[in-house]
């Protein structure tokens, strides 16, 4: 799925189409130039005839306004990048509960811990589970076992 252009970009595209049409450009040429459909250009021109330029202005997005401003989200990402140990946790693992607590303490905003993955995606982060490995793991012994013992074991079982 490709990302959607910003609302400002979409609005300026509509006004550019209207300006080009006013200069005598054909709708098909405007559509090719702006990389939109002819139907969109036609709709924008009809809207401007009925409602004027204000009909092409962007409208507020529906839905609830975000709890964190864009600046606060940037600050949150900086805090997360420092790691949880910076905030007194014993492990280097951000959990939903820890992130909720950090947001509440830093910004006075409460999120449910099930909303944290969505918040992280909106900030451009992916929510990942760390790979668990035994502390006693010895890579040299593993490579030796794969090179020497595994072929021997494999031959016995397939015979």
C-alpha positions, 0 to 999 in steps of 0.5 A: 500500500503506497502512502497517501499525499499530505492534505496540503499537497492534495489541496494545492493539486486541486488549485493547480488544476483549477488554475490550468483550466482557467488558462485554457488547458484541457481536462485530459492534459491537466489529469496527465500532468497532475497524475490524477484521473480525468473524473477528478479534474472534472469534479474539481471544476464542477465544485469550483463552479458551484462553491467557488475556491472554498469548495476545493479547500481541505476540510478537517479530517474526521475522527478524534484528534490525536492525543499527542501532537506531532512535536510530542510524538517526536519527543516520544521517539527520542525517549524510546530511542534512549532505551528503557534502562535510561528510565530505570528498567532492568531490561532493554525491552520496551513493553506496552505497559512501559510505553504507556507509563512513559507517555503518562509521565512525560505528557500527562496523556493516558493510552490503553496498552493495546493502543501502543502498537498503533501509536508506534506504527503512526510514529513509523516504528514497528512493534517487535518481539525480541529474539530470545537466546540462551545466555549460555549459547556458544556459537563456536560449539554450535558451528562445530556440531553443525559441521561434524555431528549433524552430518553424522546423525543425519546419515544414520537416521536416513539410512 
